[in-house]
Amino acid sequence: MTEAQAAERIAELTRQINHYNHQYYQNSISEITDFEFDMLLEELTKLEAEFPGLKAPNSPSQRVGGTITKTFPTVYHQYPMLSLSNTYSETELREFDNRVRKVLEGDFEYVCELKFDGVAMSMTYENGELVRGVTRGDGTRGDDVTPNVRTIKNIPLHLQGKDFPEKFEVRGEVFMPFSVFEQLNKEREDIGEALLANPRNAASGTLKMQDSSIVAKRKLSCYVYGLLGENLPYESHSEALEALKKWGFDVSPTYRKCHSIDEVWDFINEWESKRFELPIGTDGIVVKVNSYAEQEELGYTAKSPRWAIAYKYKAMNAATPLLDIIYQVGRTGAVTPVALLKPVQLAGTTVKRASLHNANEIERLDIHVNDTVFVEKGGEIIPKITGVDTSKRQPNSPKVAYVDHCPACGSALIRAEGEANFYCPNEDGCPPQIKGKLEHFISRKALNIESLGEGKIELLFDRGLVRTPDQFYDLTFENLFGLEKTFVDEETGKTRKVSFREKTVENILNAINKSKEVPFDRVLFGLGIRFVGNTVAQKLAAHFRTIDNLKNATLEELVAVPEIGERIAFSVQHYFSRPEHITMIERLQAQGLQFSLPEQENAGPVSEKLSPHTFVISGVFEQFSRDELQDLITRNGGKIVSSISKKLSYLVAGDKMGPSKLEKANSLGVKIISEQEFLKMLE
């Protein structure tokens, strides 16, 4: 394909993908299947890789991320991002209305909008293209997180239509839906990571991630709520919202124009309970005077506009007796205390249990046996205990003592320095850990062995058929057919029966056989190495290429991989130091599972031009990602190391590299080269 043909095809693919994105995210219309959409995006990505000069800054391929940003530049806002005055009472809301009426003459309108619990974002567009995304920061200046903003699929990179201003700014709220937050925490718990507190904090942390490809996988979303610019052709806020929708922005359909403060109060009351039906967090209602001219007439205080106010709903909480505390053991051995509560209604649901997180939290709350506790829905999603009603505490009630032995196997618990959780060290003999590892191995993101749910794993474990993942591949029709067991659901108390009928067994065996085709990174993830989640497994597989290379890697070689710190490196080394793990992997290899990248991805060395030099890579580069540079170095005989020493051959320095590395390299006399100088070494 010539460059001219590629340019034509890239333009057509871009047009199609932008159209399908707009239809899906703004009009809720799926014109093509997910597979067809992914094929278009894959074709575009490949063409841009082949013809990098044709890749536009706002190409739809930016949705999948890949940009590495070490630091986020500080940007001053053209229009300050002021905070709003808050109120929790009807009286203060009506006082706000009275202040507005003292200035404005005659009738006027308010616009009421749900106040979503996320991160405020300012986005600048020029000639219909997204050019910058900046966090609120201190209201005067924020962080430029444009590469991460480009991955948010309902933020348009290129606007629809042609009637938009040449340059303008959009304000919005970036948030993480409840379903994404729950899945993220489930994955973190699964690999032994600390859980995130709430969706708002998760969204904020995600926007500050250095690798935009990870941001893309977090599935953030955004509702826009404001338009700013010079000489805008709109007379009111509601007109601007309609224009934003027309250009392709996602505006929450929940806003409403109100003609009096009574109508505003009705709107607030309507959403006090209805908001719990939404898939995202809300904590109040924003009330704005609709007319721009009237907004200007009302003006601003030093901190907030006089034409707007935020009504905040009070946190939903209730007091209920603590019946007991049970201790759950996860796949990684982490022991989590869970409070069993007398059922209580909270935010539209019945709450029976709440996580107590760890021993530190129990100590902080000073919980005693049979206490009455205050329960709140954190982020309107996860029940949490926020305090104790000490006035109802029984005399001489003892403090809750955290267990010191595993509730499942009796092993003495341990707690690593700097960690909040206690762990059961009996990873290969503790039943919940063993079953958890098996469930993890067959999960969708790992080996994806369908037809084997939680109940079936427990049945196989109880019958002694499967204790380690390699034993799945020893299963036959004869030892599966006819197995059955009745379980009691802990939550509902209802019984359910698991039976291995003929069709079920056939489906299981077919899925086990098909799992042998699963690529190396997912097999590595499925092994269940602590702290090695899906993304870390991908990075390790891409860097080391084979399980043998990974197994034999030194600590220095492991931490040289981007995003791999010492904690992960130590965990990987510990895993491969266990003879039983090596034996299991050898058995899985013998069964035909994938423990290396395919030949076309596993290209060997192309030269020895960089041998025997060592390299450290730091900063952001124009032509390559850090992974690509590392690949170039290793395939040309060089070696990547993690730290700067006198023995280091070269520091490859990109934009925004850390000043400490630069200073150390200079002090030790290490040669510092640019991306272009490095490429000349390969010529």
Residue pairs with C-beta under 8 A, 6 or more apart in sequence:
1 9
1 47
1 50
3 51
3 53
3 54
6 47
6 50
6 51
6 54
7 51
7 54
9 43
9 47
10 44
10 47
10 48
10 51
10 54
10 59
13 40
13 43
13 44
13 47
13 60
14 44
14 56
14 59
14 60
14 158
16 40
17 37
17 40
17 41
17 44
17 60
18 60
18 156
18 157
18 158
20 31
20 32
20 37
20 40
21 60
21 63
21 153
21 156
22 156
22 160
22 248
23 29
23 30
23 31
24 30
24 31
25 153
25 154
25 250
26 154
26 245
26 248
26 249
26 250
41 60
41 61
41 63
41 64
44 59
44 60
44 61
45 61
45 64
47 54
48 54
48 55
48 59
48 61
52 623
55 61
57 129
57 131
58 129
58 130
58 150
58 157
58 158
59 157
60 157
62 147
62 150
62 151
62 157
63 150
63 151
63 153
63 157
63 216
64 151
64 213
64 216
65 147
65 148
65 150
65 151
65 211
65 212
65 213
65 214
65 215
65 216
65 217
66 211
66 212
66 213
66 625
67 147
67 211
67 212
67 620
67 625
68 210
68 211
68 212
68 562
68 620
68 625
68 626
69 145
69 147
69 148
69 210
69 212
69 620
69 656
70 210
70 618
70 619
70 620
70 656
70 657
70 658
71 656
72 143
72 144
72 145
72 208
73 143
73 144
74 137
74 141
74 142
74 143
74 144
75 132
75 134
75 141
75 142
75 143
75 144
76 140
76 141
77 122
77 134
77 137
77 139
77 140
77 141
77 142
78 124
78 169
78 228
79 169
79 228
80 139
80 140
81 120
81 122
81 136
81 137
81 139
81 142
81 171
82 139
82 300
82 303
82 304
82 305
83 139
83 303
83 304
84 286
84 304
84 305
84 308
84 309
84 310
85 96
85 304
85 308
85 309
85 310
86 284
86 309
86 310
86 311
86 312
87 93
87 96
87 309
87 310
87 311
87 312
88 311
88 312
88 313
88 314
90 265
93 261
93 264
93 265
93 268
93 287
93 309
93 311
94 261
96 287
96 309
97 261
97 264
99 306
100 108
100 289
100 298
100 306
100 307
103 297
103 298
103 306
104 289
104 294
104 297
104 298
107 259
108 289
108 290
108 291
108 294
109 236
109 238
109 257
109 258
109 259
109 289
109 290
109 291
110 257
110 258
110 259
110 261
110 263
110 264
110 287
110 288
110 289
110 290
111 237
111 238
111 241
111 255
111 256
111 257
111 258
111 287
111 288
111 289
111 290
112 255
112 256
112 258
112 264
112 267
112 268
112 285
112 286
112 287
113 225
113 252
113 254
113 255
113 285
113 286
113 288
114 252
114 254
114 255
114 271
114 275
114 278
114 282
114 284
114 285
114 286
115 282
115 283
115 284
115 285
115 286
115 310
115 312
116 173
116 175
116 223
116 252
116 280
116 281
116 282
117 175
117 198
117 199
117 200
117 280
117 281
117 282
117 283
117 379
117 380
118 173
118 174
118 175
118 176
118 199
118 200
118 203
118 222
118 280
118 281
119 135
119 136
119 173
119 174
119 175
119 200
119 203
119 204
119 207
120 135
120 136
120 171
120 172
120 173
120 174
121 133
121 134
121 135
121 136
121 149
121 171
121 172
121 173
121 174
121 207
121 222
122 133
122 134
122 135
122 136
122 142
122 169
122 170
122 171
123 130
123 132
123 133
123 134
123 149
123 155
123 169
123 170
123 171
123 172
123 224
124 130
124 131
124 132
124 133
124 134
124 167
124 168
124 169
124 170
125 131
125 159
125 164
125 167
125 168
125 169
125 170
126 166
126 167
127 166
127 167
128 158
128 159
128 162
128 164
129 157
129 158
129 159
130 146
130 149
130 150
130 155
130 156
130 157
130 158
131 146
132 144
132 146
133 144
133 145
133 146
133 148
133 149
133 150
133 155
134 142
134 143
134 144
134 145
134 146
135 142
135 143
135 145
135 207
136 142
137 143
143 208
145 207
145 208
147 212
148 206
148 207
148 209
148 212
148 215
149 155
149 174
149 207
150 157
150 212
151 212
151 213
151 215
151 216
151 220
152 174
152 220
152 221
152 222
153 219
153 221
154 221
154 222
154 250
155 172
155 222
155 249
155 250
156 247
156 248
156 249
159 247
159 248
160 246
160 247
160 248
161 246
161 247
163 243
163 246
164 243
164 247
165 229
165 230
165 231
165 232
165 233
167 229
167 230
168 227
168 228
168 229
168 232
169 227
169 228
169 229
170 224
170 226
170 227
170 228
170 244
170 249
171 224
171 225
171 226
171 227
171 228
172 222
172 223
172 224
172 225
172 226
172 249
173 222
173 223
173 224
173 225
174 203
174 207
174 220
174 221
174 222
175 199
175 200
175 203
175 220
175 221
175 222
175 223
175 280
175 281
176 184
176 199
176 200
176 202
176 203
176 206
176 218
176 219
176 220
176 221
176 280
177 199
177 219
177 221
177 279
177 280
178 199
178 279
178 280
178 281
178 381
179 279
180 199
180 218
180 219
180 220
181 196
181 198
181 199
181 202
181 379
181 381
182 381
184 196
184 202
184 218
185 195
185 196
187 533
187 534
188 194
188 195
188 196
188 533
189 195
189 330
189 334
190 330
190 331
190 332
190 436
190 440
190 533
191 332
191 530
191 531
191 532
191 533
192 330
192 332
192 333
192 334
192 530
192 531
193 531
193 533
194 420
194 421
195 357
196 202
196 205
197 378
197 379
198 281
198 378
198 379
198 381
198 382
199 280
199 281
199 379
199 381
200 281
200 379
202 218
203 220
206 214
206 215
206 218
206 220
207 215
207 220
209 215
210 563
211 562
211 563
214 535
217 535
221 250
221 280
222 250
223 250
223 251
223 252
224 244
224 249
224 250
224 251
225 241
225 251
225 252
225 286
226 237
226 240
227 234
227 240
227 241
227 243
227 244
232 240
232 292
234 240
234 243
234 292
235 291
235 292
235 293
236 290
236 291
236 292
237 288
237 289
237 290
237 291
237 292
237 295
238 255
238 257
238 290
241 251
241 255
244 251
245 251
254 271
256 267
257 290
258 264
258 267
264 285
264 287
267 285
268 285
268 311
271 282
271 285
272 313
273 348
275 282
275 313
275 380
276 347
276 348
276 349
276 380
277 348
281 379
281 380
281 381
282 313
282 380
283 312
283 313
283 380
284 310
284 311
284 312
284 313
285 310
285 311
286 308
286 309
286 310
286 311
287 308
287 309
287 310
287 311
288 295
288 307
288 308
289 295
289 298
289 307
289 308
294 307
295 305
295 307
298 305
298 306
298 307
299 305
299 306
299 307
300 306
315 376
315 377
316 346
316 347
316 376
316 377
316 380
317 346
317 374
317 375
317 376
317 377
317 386
318 344
318 345
318 346
318 351
318 374
318 375
319 344
319 372
319 373
319 374
319 375
319 389
320 341
320 342
320 343
320 344
320 351
320 372
320 373
320 375
321 341
321 342
321 370
321 371
321 372
321 373
322 339
322 340
322 341
322 367
322 370
322 371
322 372
322 373
323 340
323 341
323 342
324 339
324 340
325 337
325 338
325 339
325 340
325 356
325 362
325 367
325 400
326 337
326 338
326 340
326 407
327 335
327 336
327 337
327 338
327 403
327 407
328 335
328 336
328 338
328 432
329 335
329 406
329 407
329 408
329 424
329 430
329 432
329 433
329 436
330 336
330 432
330 433
330 436
331 432
331 433
331 436
331 437
331 439
331 440
331 528
332 423
332 427
332 433
332 436
332 528
332 530
333 423
333 424
333 425
333 426
333 427
333 430
333 433
334 421
334 422
334 423
335 403
335 406
335 407
335 413
335 421
335 422
335 423
335 424
336 355
336 356
336 357
336 358
336 421
337 355
337 356
337 357
337 358
337 359
337 361
337 362
337 402
338 353
338 354
338 355
338 356
339 353
339 354
339 355
339 356
339 373
339 385
340 352
340 353
341 351
341 352
341 353
341 354
341 373
341 375
343 350
343 351
343 352
344 350
344 351
344 375
345 351
346 375
346 376
346 377
346 383
347 377
347 380
351 375
351 377
351 383
352 491
353 383
354 375
354 383
354 384
354 385
355 382
355 383
355 384
356 362
356 365
356 367
356 385
357 420
358 420
358 421
358 422
359 402
359 415
359 420
359 422
360 420
362 400
362 402
365 373
365 385
365 387
365 388
366 388
366 399
367 373
367 385
367 388
367 399
367 400
368 388
368 393
368 394
368 397
368 398
368 399
368 400
369 397
369 398
369 399
369 400
370 394
370 397
371 388
371 389
371 392
371 393
371 397
372 388
372 389
372 392
372 393
373 385
373 387
373 388
373 389
374 385
374 386
374 387
374 388
374 389
375 383
375 384
375 385
375 386
376 383
376 384
376 386
377 383
377 384
378 384
402 422
403 413
403 422
404 412
404 413
405 411
405 412
405 413
406 412
406 413
406 424
406 426
406 430
408 424
408 430
408 431
408 432
408 433
409 424
409 426
409 429
409 430
409 431
411 424
411 425
411 426
411 429
411 430
412 425
413 422
413 423
413 424
413 425
414 422
414 423
414 425
415 421
415 422
415 423
416 423
424 430
424 433
426 433
427 433
428 434
428 580
431 461
434 461
434 467
434 468
435 457
435 458
435 461
437 469
437 528
438 457
438 460
438 461
438 466
438 469
438 472
439 454
439 457
440 446
440 526
440 528
441 447
441 449
441 469
441 472
441 526
441 527
441 528
442 448
442 449
442 452
442 457
442 472
442 515
442 526
443 526
445 522
445 525
445 534
446 518
446 522
446 523
446 525
446 526
447 469
447 515
447 518
447 522
447 523
447 526
448 511
448 515
448 518
448 522
449 472
449 508
449 511
449 512
449 515
450 507
450 511
451 504
451 507
451 508
451 511
452 508
452 511
455 485
455 487
455 496
455 498
456 498
456 500
456 508
457 466
458 485
458 487
459 483
459 484
459 485
459 498
459 500
460 466
460 475
460 483
461 467
462 485
463 483
465 471
465 475
465 479
465 480
466 472
466 475
468 580
468 584
469 526
469 527
469 584
469 588
470 584
470 587
470 588
470 591
472 512
473 512
473 587
473 588
473 591
475 508
475 509
475 512
476 509
477 505
477 506
477 509
480 500
480 505
480 508
480 509
481 500
481 501
481 502
481 505
482 500
483 499
483 500
484 497
484 498
484 499
484 500
485 497
485 498
486 495
486 496
486 497
486 498
487 495
487 496
487 497
487 498
488 494
488 495
489 495
489 496
500 508
515 593
516 591
516 592
516 593
516 594
517 594
518 526
518 593
518 594
519 541
519 594
519 597
519 598
520 541
520 546
520 547
520 594
520 595
520 596
520 597
521 537
521 538
521 540
521 541
521 542
522 534
522 537
523 588
523 593
523 594
523 595
524 532
524 537
524 540
524 541
524 547
524 550
525 532
525 533
525 534
525 537
527 575
527 581
527 585
529 571
529 572
529 575
530 571
530 575
531 567
531 568
531 571
532 540
532 568
532 571
532 572
535 563
536 563
536 564
536 568
539 561
539 562
539 563
539 564
539 627
540 550
540 561
540 564
540 572
541 550
541 597
542 597
542 627
543 561
543 627
543 630
544 550
544 553
545 596
545 597
545 602
546 595
546 596
546 597
546 602
547 585
547 589
547 595
547 596
548 595
550 572
550 576
551 576
551 582
551 585
553 572
553 573
555 566
555 569
555 570
555 573
556 641
556 642
556 643
557 640
557 641
558 564
558 568
558 569
558 572
558 573
559 565
559 566
559 569
559 642
560 630
560 640
560 641
560 642
561 630
562 626
562 627
562 630
575 581
576 582
585 595
588 595
589 595
596 602
603 635
604 635
605 634
605 635
605 636
605 637
606 635
606 636
607 635
607 636
607 637
607 682
608 636
608 637
609 636
609 637
609 681
609 682
610 633
610 636
610 637
610 638
610 681
610 682
611 636
611 637
611 638
612 637
612 639
613 638
613 639
613 649
613 650
614 638
614 639
614 640
614 641
614 647
614 648
614 649
614 650
615 633
615 638
615 639
615 640
615 641
615 648
615 649
615 650
615 651
615 652
616 640
616 641
616 642
616 643
616 644
616 648
616 650
616 651
616 652
616 661
617 626
617 629
617 630
617 633
617 640
617 652
617 654
618 651
618 652
618 653
618 654
618 657
618 658
618 661
618 662
619 653
619 654
619 655
619 656
619 657
619 658
620 654
620 655
620 656
621 629
621 654
621 655
621 675
622 654
622 655
622 675
623 675
623 679
624 632
624 675
629 652
629 675
629 678
630 640
632 682
633 639
633 640
634 640
636 682
641 648
644 651
644 661
644 664
644 665
644 668
644 670
645 668
646 668
646 669
646 670
648 665
648 668
648 670
649 670
649 671
650 670
650 671
650 672
650 673
650 678
651 661
651 662
651 665
651 670
651 671
651 672
651 673
652 673
652 674
652 675
652 678
653 662
653 672
653 673
653 674
654 675
662 672
664 670
665 672
666 672
673 681
